[in-house]
Amino acid sequence: MYQTHFNLVSAPFGLTPNTHLFHALPPHLEAIETTLSALQMGEGIIQIAGEVGTGKTLVCRMLINRLPAHMDLAYLPTPAHPVRHCDWRWRAS
């Protein structure tokens, strides 16, 4: 309905974020840069957490696009268990 009203070519608010529609807001850029820096410093496991609708999935997809080819990636969009139940966790010091 809003697509027609605003004359949009595609739906900007689908369940799967479209990285081509990414608008670089400061919190998202900070999350991307902080995560990339942590990876470059050798941090092995990194968790991105936040409230529903804050852009976590979009940030992860942007990170996937920017990761150097030599880095391995495990992306868990819907982990089976919350982090508190896992044997590992990543914390900021």
VENGI-V553863 format. One record per residue. N is the residue number from 0. SS is DSSP state (~ for helix, > for strand, _ for the rest). PHI is phi in whole degrees, 0 to 359 (999 if undefined). OMEGA is omega in degrees with one decimal (999 if undefined). Layout:
n=(N:N)
ss=(SS:SS)
phi=(PHI:PHI)
omega=(OMEGA:OMEGA)
This chain:
n=(0:1:2:3:4:5:6:7:8:9:10:11:12:13:14:15:16:17:18:19:20:21:22:23:24:25:26:27:28:29:30:31:32:33:34:35:36:37:38:39:40:41:42:43:44:45:46:47:48:49:50:51:52:53:54:55:56:57:58:59:60:61:62:63:64:65:66:67:68:69:70:71:72:73:74:75:76:77:78:79:80:81:82:83:84:85:86:87:88:89:90:91:92)
ss=(_:~:~:~:~:_:_:_:_:_:_:_:_:_:_:_:_:_:~:~:~:_:_:_:_:~:~:~:~:~:~:~:~:~:~:~:~:~:~:~:_:_:_:_:_:_:_:_:_:_:_:_:_:_:_:~:~:~:~:~:~:~:~:~:~:~:_:_:_:_:_:_:_:_:_:_:_:_:_:_:_:_:~:~:~:_:_:_:_:_:_:_:_)
phi=(999:291:300:292:301:265:60:273:282:222:281:281:239:283:294:257:299:264:294:289:259:299:249:289:275:309:296:290:298:297:297:295:294:297:294:299:297:299:295:292:273:98:298:276:233:229:248:248:231:175:291:301:85:270:105:299:296:296:299:298:294:292:298:304:291:257:292:298:299:282:268:276:225:233:252:245:293:223:297:292:229:300:305:297:261:273:284:236:198:244:229:286:274)
omega=(-179.6:178.3:179.7:-177.9:-178.4:176.9:-178.5:179.3:179.3:179.9:-178.3:-174.2:178.0:178.5:176.7:-178.0:178.5:-177.2:177.6:179.6:-177.9:174.1:-171.4:174.0:-177.0:-179.9:179.2:178.1:178.9:178.8:179.8:-177.7:179.0:179.7:177.9:178.4:179.3:178.4:-179.9:177.7:174.8:176.1:-173.8:-176.5:-178.5:178.0:173.0:-176.3:177.9:-179.9:177.5:175.2:-177.9:176.0:-179.1:-178.6:178.9:177.2:178.7:179.8:176.6:176.6:179.0:-179.7:-175.4:-179.2:174.3:-175.7:-176.9:-179.2:175.5:-175.2:169.0:-177.9:-179.6:-176.9:178.1:-178.3:-177.4:-177.9:173.5:-177.9:-177.7:178.9:-179.3:177.4:-178.1:171.4:178.3:179.1:172.0:-179.1:999)
